[in-house]
């Protein structure tokens, strides 16, 4: 039997209803947009009525629905970014400088810990902010260029954070900054699909979490293997050239 406890009516996010007019409008818009196609499809009176505010209250806080959407992206995106960075960088405490992490096995073990904790944090955040996340995914491919650009920028910021943190904490051998960023972009994009599956199939959540962890580890392990293979091939070729020169 599916667990629908996080789909209860009115549970829009972890932001908290009744904090203030601005917050009420954001939560009302997200809730209503989750059952329609986009924020742009909403009416001002519809949103203010749901929020329990007078229609003219909207313009005391926002110029339009794009501005409201940007406020929601900044609020929730910033919260998740901070949580992920704190979780990843916390792994350095008590371990000394990254250069002191000895050997590939230790790097991979620590990497698994970071990946496991980061995936758990993302999926729990998505579960707690179900409505906001669903709206965000729709707006990523929606009609508003302002919202599309804001969400694309947020995903890029997540990828940059991830690449920087992995390099800072692990100093993965053979992976330069550009390669780490490329991998991180692919991971962030794929996590958006894992997250939707996590919301839509609560009975499979443990399996989805494990699948997400395996995917990320394979991305990094595969790149490390490719780098090592390339270095080995290069070394063999150099030895052959040197041997040929000596004949």
Buried (B, 14 or more C-beta within 10 A) or exposed (E): EEEEEBEEEEBBBEBEBEEEBBBBBBBBBBBBBBEEEBBBEBEBEBBBBBBEBEEEBBEEBBEBBBEBBBBBBEBBBEBBBEBBBEBBBEBBEEEEEBEEBEEEEEBBEBBBEBBBBBBBBBBEBBBBBBBBBBBBBBBBEBEBEBBBEBBEEBBBBBBBBBBBBBBEBBBBEEBEEEBBBBBBBBBBEBBBEBBBBBBEEBEEBEEBBEBBBEBBBEBBBEBBEEBEEEEEEEEEEEEEEEEEEEE
